[in-house]
């Protein structure tokens, strides 16, 4: 699982304040019965294991414009190194080779592909 890889240090999640706010909002939704302490633990783990990125502006239109921040953060980091946008909603993003599903990311980690 991708969260396990992040916890193990195999990957470092990229984030900014807007992404953390989005994660917190999503994790508090009624369809996800997470305890507050578990939500706090996930957010703190992202902060401690992840890389804070100040995203620049991107010229992209997405079906859900709330997703632009994820794309912008990855595009900013890609200016200096490889970075991937891992999502279960590929249809919400452009068809770029660095936008992958969780399964594809696990394959990249396991096989060392890029």
N, CA, C and O of each residue as an XYZ file, in Angstrom:
456
protein
N       0.845     -1.178      0.000
C       0.000      0.000      0.000
C       0.892      1.244      0.000
O       1.965      1.245      0.603
N       0.454      2.271     -0.661
C       1.239      3.492     -0.805
C       1.540      4.138      0.554
O       2.648      4.628      0.773
N       0.575      4.142      1.453
C       0.833      4.728      2.780
C       1.926      3.975      3.520
O       2.716      4.583      4.242
N       1.981      2.664      3.349
C       3.045      1.880      3.966
C       4.407      2.273      3.397
O       5.384      2.392      4.135
N       4.463      2.472      2.082
C       5.722      2.877      1.440
C       6.176      4.242      1.956
O       7.366      4.464      2.179
N       5.238      5.136      2.138
C       5.577      6.456      2.677
C       6.053      6.336      4.123
O       7.016      6.993      4.518
N       5.384      5.502      4.907
C       5.782      5.310      6.308
C       7.157      4.676      6.406
O       7.929      4.994      7.310
N       7.472      3.768      5.466
C       8.778      3.105      5.445
C       9.881      3.989      4.880
O      11.061      3.665      5.011
N       9.510      5.096      4.257
C      10.494      5.991      3.674
C      10.864      5.650      2.239
O      11.783      6.257      1.687
N      10.173      4.693      1.618
C      10.453      4.344      0.220
C      10.063      5.472     -0.722
O      10.677      5.660     -1.772
N       9.048      6.211     -0.341
C       8.626      7.389     -1.092
C       8.353      8.516     -0.105
O       8.077      8.276      1.070
N       8.433      9.725     -0.590
C       8.124     10.888      0.243
C       6.939     11.619     -0.370
O       7.020     12.093     -1.504
N       5.845     11.714      0.369
C       4.696     12.439     -0.178
C       5.012     13.930     -0.338
O       5.686     14.530      0.500
N       4.521     14.498     -1.406
C       4.635     15.936     -1.620
C       3.352     16.573     -1.106
O       2.269     16.008     -1.263
N       3.466     17.734     -0.499
C       2.274     18.395      0.015
C       2.490     19.892      0.127
O       3.618     20.383      0.109
N       1.404     20.588      0.239
C       1.396     21.979      0.654
C       0.210     22.142      1.593
O      -0.504     21.173      1.854
N      -0.010     23.326      2.095
C      -1.075     23.524      3.082
C      -2.455     23.215      2.514
O      -3.313     22.697      3.228
N      -2.679     23.528      1.236
C      -3.983     23.247      0.625
C      -4.226     21.749      0.494
O      -5.353     21.286      0.673
N      -3.191     20.997      0.188
C      -3.329     19.541      0.089
C      -3.638     18.949      1.459
O      -4.505     18.083      1.576
N      -2.946     19.400      2.484
C      -3.236     18.899      3.832
C      -4.675     19.211      4.228
O      -5.349     18.377      4.833
N      -5.144     20.400      3.892
C      -6.527     20.773      4.208
C      -7.512     19.877      3.448
O      -8.538     19.477      3.999
N      -7.206     19.565      2.196
C      -8.072     18.680      1.408
C      -8.102     17.279      2.009
O      -9.173     16.683      2.133
N      -6.934     16.744      2.386
C      -6.888     15.418      3.012
C      -7.706     15.407      4.301
O      -8.468     14.475      4.561
N      -7.536     16.445      5.093
C      -8.274     16.499      6.357
C      -9.781     16.549      6.108
O     -10.552     15.872      6.789
N     -10.189     17.344      5.142
C     -11.611     17.432      4.801
C     -12.144     16.076      4.342
O     -13.192     15.631      4.811
N     -11.445     15.432      3.447
C     -11.888     14.138      2.915
C     -11.947     13.087      4.023
O     -12.921     12.340      4.116
N     -10.927     13.026      4.849
C     -10.883     12.008      5.902
C     -11.968     12.208      6.964
O     -12.315     11.267      7.678
N     -12.499     13.417      7.071
C     -13.585     13.693      8.024
C     -14.979     13.410      7.452
O     -15.972     13.521      8.172
N     -15.064     13.052      6.187
C     -16.377     12.794      5.590
C     -17.032     11.580      6.226
O     -16.357     10.638      6.641
N     -18.347     11.618      6.297
C     -19.104     10.553      6.966
C     -18.869      9.179      6.366
O     -18.959      8.177      7.075
N     -18.570      9.107      5.067
C     -18.365      7.794      4.444
C     -17.064      7.126      4.899
O     -16.862      5.935      4.660
N     -16.186      7.884      5.550
C     -14.946      7.334      6.095
C     -15.014      7.392      7.619
O     -14.881      8.471      8.196
N     -15.214      6.279      8.264
C     -15.391      6.290      9.725
C     -14.059      6.309     10.505
O     -13.840      5.483     11.391
N     -13.182      7.256     10.162
C     -11.892      7.324     10.839
C     -12.006      8.075     12.160
O     -12.716      9.075     12.266
N     -11.311      7.584     13.137
C     -11.251      8.283     14.419
C     -10.383      9.529     14.262
O      -9.459      9.558     13.449
N     -10.691     10.546     15.043
C      -9.935     11.803     14.967
C      -8.433     11.565     15.179
O      -7.606     12.178     14.504
N      -8.089     10.686     16.107
C      -6.662     10.420     16.372
C      -5.980      9.801     15.161
O      -4.800     10.056     14.923
N      -6.704      8.990     14.392
C      -6.135      8.382     13.190
C      -5.945      9.427     12.087
O      -4.949      9.398     11.364
N      -6.880     10.325     11.967
C      -6.751     11.410     10.996
C      -5.544     12.267     11.351
O      -4.737     12.601     10.484
N      -5.425     12.618     12.612
C      -4.266     13.406     13.079
C      -2.962     12.675     12.770
O      -1.987     13.289     12.337
N      -2.949     11.361     12.994
C      -1.733     10.573     12.765
C      -1.340     10.590     11.292
O      -0.159     10.711     10.968
N      -2.314     10.470     10.403
C      -2.026     10.498      8.963
C      -1.475     11.869      8.553
O      -0.475     11.952      7.841
N      -2.126     12.929      9.001
C      -1.676     14.279      8.654
C      -0.271     14.533      9.197
O       0.579     15.081      8.494
N      -0.029     14.144     10.427
C       1.306     14.347     11.020
C       2.365     13.496     10.320
O       3.504     13.935     10.160
N       2.003     12.293      9.906
C       2.952     11.440      9.180
C       3.316     12.062      7.839
O       4.478     12.023      7.432
N       2.346     12.627      7.158
C       2.633     13.295      5.887
C       3.592     14.459      6.117
O       4.550     14.641      5.367
N       3.327     15.241      7.154
C       4.192     16.379      7.453
C       5.612     15.943      7.827
O       6.588     16.568      7.414
N       5.717     14.877      8.602
C       7.046     14.474      9.073
C       7.840     13.695      8.026
O       9.068     13.785      7.994
N       7.170     12.945      7.184
C       7.850     12.125      6.170
C       7.858     12.761      4.787
O       8.623     12.362      3.910
N       6.992     13.758      4.606
C       6.826     14.329      3.278
C       7.715     15.529      3.014
O       8.535     15.930      3.840
N       7.517     16.085      1.827
C       8.267     17.256      1.377
C       7.265     18.369      1.093
O       6.373     18.231      0.257
N       7.439     19.474      1.812
C       6.568     20.628      1.597
C       7.032     21.339      0.332
O       8.214     21.650      0.185
N       6.108     21.592     -0.570
C       6.408     22.231     -1.852
C       5.498     23.441     -2.020
O       4.280     23.343     -1.871
N       6.099     24.571     -2.329
C       5.320     25.765     -2.664
C       5.061     25.704     -4.161
O       5.972     25.893     -4.967
N       3.831     25.442     -4.522
C       3.478     25.254     -5.922
C       3.424     26.572     -6.671
O       2.947     27.587     -6.164
N       3.925     26.521     -7.887
C       3.777     27.652     -8.780
C       2.472     27.526     -9.551
O       1.754     26.534     -9.430
N       2.186     28.527    -10.327
C       0.974     28.512    -11.143
C       1.138     27.525    -12.296
O       2.228     27.381    -12.851
N       0.066     26.861    -12.643
C       0.051     25.960    -13.792
C      -1.119     26.336    -14.688
O      -2.182     26.748    -14.223
N      -0.893     26.185    -15.972
C      -1.937     26.496    -16.942
C      -2.590     25.190    -17.365
O      -2.232     24.602    -18.385
N      -3.554     24.746    -16.567
C      -4.232     23.484    -16.844
C      -5.682     23.611    -16.391
O      -5.985     24.244    -15.380
N      -6.558     23.002    -17.156
C      -7.963     22.935    -16.769
C      -8.286     21.472    -16.520
O      -8.090     20.627    -17.393
N      -8.778     21.182    -15.335
C      -9.109     19.819    -14.949
C     -10.611     19.701    -14.710
O     -11.268     20.699    -14.412
N     -11.160     18.496    -14.836
C     -12.595     18.307    -14.571
C     -13.003     18.772    -13.174
O     -14.085     19.330    -12.991
N     -12.141     18.543    -12.204
C     -12.382     19.010    -10.834
C     -11.241     19.963    -10.502
O     -10.128     19.530    -10.201
N     -11.519     21.243    -10.558
C     -10.456     22.236    -10.370
C      -9.860     22.206     -8.960
O      -8.806     22.798     -8.730
N     -10.509     21.533     -8.022
C      -9.905     21.346     -6.701
C      -8.660     20.467     -6.795
O      -7.829     20.478     -5.886
N      -8.520     19.705     -7.883
C      -7.358     18.827     -8.068
C      -6.131     19.562     -8.602
O      -5.039     18.995     -8.634
N      -6.294     20.805     -9.018
C      -5.173     21.541     -9.606
C      -3.997     21.619     -8.644
O      -2.850     21.541     -9.083
N      -4.241     21.768     -7.363
C      -3.144     21.895     -6.407
C      -2.250     20.661     -6.415
O      -1.034     20.785     -6.273
N      -2.826     19.478     -6.577
C      -2.021     18.255     -6.627
C      -1.106     18.267     -7.848
O       0.073     17.923     -7.768
N      -1.674     18.666     -8.963
C      -0.910     18.752    -10.213
C       0.177     19.826    -10.085
O       1.319     19.603    -10.488
N      -0.172     20.977     -9.531
C       0.774     22.082     -9.402
C       1.954     21.721     -8.506
O       3.095     22.063     -8.815
N       1.690     21.044     -7.416
C       2.765     20.643     -6.502
C       3.724     19.673     -7.203
O       4.942     19.816     -7.103
N       3.170     18.695     -7.905
C       4.026     17.735     -8.614
C       4.824     18.436     -9.717
O       6.014     18.169     -9.881
N       4.185     19.323    -10.465
C       4.886     20.025    -11.539
C       6.019     20.879    -10.983
O       7.081     20.981    -11.597
N       5.799     21.486     -9.834
C       6.861     22.291     -9.213
C       8.045     21.404     -8.831
O       9.194     21.753     -9.103
N       7.775     20.276     -8.212
C       8.854     19.375     -7.783
C       9.584     18.775     -8.983
O      10.790     18.535     -8.920
N       8.857     18.532    -10.075
C       9.466     17.958    -11.274
C      10.483     18.905    -11.919
O      11.244     18.481    -12.788
N      10.508     20.149    -11.520
C      11.516     21.083    -12.030
C      12.913     20.695    -11.562
O      13.909     21.064    -12.184
N      12.981     19.945    -10.457
C      14.288     19.587     -9.901
C      14.549     18.085     -9.816
O      15.702     17.673     -9.687
N      13.507     17.261     -9.887
C      13.689     15.814     -9.754
C      12.448     15.092    -10.260
O      11.428     15.716    -10.551
N      12.548     13.772    -10.362
C      11.363     12.992    -10.712
C      10.336     13.111     -9.591
O      10.682     13.110     -8.410
N       9.104     13.211     -9.970
C       8.006     13.229     -9.005
C       6.786     12.658     -9.710
O       6.607     12.827    -10.916
N       5.968     11.991     -8.945
C       4.772     11.348     -9.480
C       3.533     11.871     -8.778
O       3.554     12.188     -7.589
N       2.461     11.951     -9.537
C       1.157     12.223     -8.976
C       0.454     10.871     -8.920
O       0.178     10.266     -9.956
N       0.169     10.404     -7.719
C      -0.458      9.094     -7.520
C      -1.935      9.325     -7.221
O      -2.289     10.019     -6.268
N      -2.787      8.731     -8.049
C      -4.220      8.969     -7.915
C      -5.030      7.763     -8.369
O      -4.609      7.001     -9.240
N      -6.167      7.612     -7.779
C      -7.108      6.598     -8.237
C      -8.052      7.159     -9.285
O      -8.918      6.445     -9.790
N      -7.890      8.431     -9.614
C      -8.762      9.111    -10.570
C      -7.961      9.613    -11.769
O      -7.847     10.821    -11.977
N      -7.413      8.702    -12.550
C      -6.617      9.104    -13.708
C      -7.398      9.998    -14.662
O      -6.826     10.882    -15.299
N      -8.701      9.770    -14.760
C      -9.510     10.546    -15.701
C      -9.598     12.025    -15.320
O     -10.023     12.846    -16.133
N      -9.204     12.369    -14.101
C      -9.247     13.759    -13.657
C      -8.010     14.551    -14.045
O      -7.955     15.762    -13.831
N      -7.005     13.867    -14.621
C      -5.729     14.510    -14.909
C      -5.303     14.259    -16.353
O      -5.813     13.348    -17.004
N      -4.366     15.071    -16.854
C      -3.841     14.820    -18.199
C      -3.176     13.436    -18.264
O      -2.782     12.878    -17.239
N      -3.062     12.910    -19.446
C      -2.433     11.600    -19.639
C      -0.930     11.798    -19.754
O      -0.374     11.805    -20.852
N      -0.284     11.958    -18.617
C       1.167     12.113    -18.548
C       1.755     10.888    -17.868
O       1.120     10.315    -16.983
N       2.967     10.471    -18.267
C       3.546      9.252    -17.696
C       3.861      9.349    -16.201
O       4.055      8.322    -15.551
N       3.913     10.542    -15.653
C       4.194     10.710    -14.227
C       2.914     10.757    -13.388
O       2.976     10.950    -12.174
N       1.773     10.586    -14.021
C       0.500     10.507    -13.301
C       0.088      9.042    -13.327
O      -0.257      8.493    -14.373
N       0.132      8.420    -12.142
C      -0.014      6.967    -12.055
C      -1.012      6.567    -10.977
O      -1.335      7.337    -10.072
N      -1.485      5.337    -11.109
C      -2.349      4.766    -10.081
C      -1.482      4.288     -8.916
O      -0.268      4.157     -9.067
N      -2.087      4.027     -7.763
C      -1.314      3.453     -6.659
C      -0.619      2.149     -7.064
O       0.538      1.938     -6.701
N      -1.293      1.281     -7.800
C      -0.687      0.017     -8.247
C       0.533      0.261     -9.137
O       1.564     -0.397     -8.997
N       0.395      1.214    -10.048
C       1.528      1.549    -10.918
C       2.695      2.103    -10.107
O       3.852      1.804    -10.403
N       2.400      2.906     -9.089
C       3.471      3.442     -8.249
C       4.172      2.327     -7.497
O       5.397      2.327     -7.382
N       3.409      1.388     -6.989
C       4.034      0.239     -6.301
C       4.914     -0.548     -7.265
O       5.986     -1.011     -6.875
N       4.486     -0.708     -8.511
C       5.304     -1.394     -9.516
C       6.594     -0.609     -9.788
O       7.665     -1.200     -9.926
N       6.492      0.688     -9.862
C       7.679      1.522    -10.074
C       8.661      1.360     -8.923
O       9.865      1.226     -9.142
N       8.152      1.373     -7.709
C       9.012      1.201     -6.532
C       9.660     -0.173     -6.547
O      10.864     -0.301     -6.323
N       8.869     -1.191     -6.808
C       9.344     -2.572     -6.768
C      10.338     -2.873     -7.876
O      11.359     -3.521     -7.646
N      10.034     -2.398     -9.083
C      10.862     -2.729    -10.252
C      11.901     -1.685    -10.578
O      12.729     -1.889    -11.466
N      11.873     -0.570     -9.875
C      12.833      0.480    -10.146
C      12.614      1.159    -11.491
O      13.530      1.780    -12.031
N      11.401      1.044    -12.036
C      11.090      1.669    -13.317
C      10.884      3.153    -13.128
O      10.596      3.622    -12.027
N      11.035      3.884    -14.211
C      10.745      5.322    -14.176
C      10.070      5.745    -15.430
O       9.745      6.921    -15.590
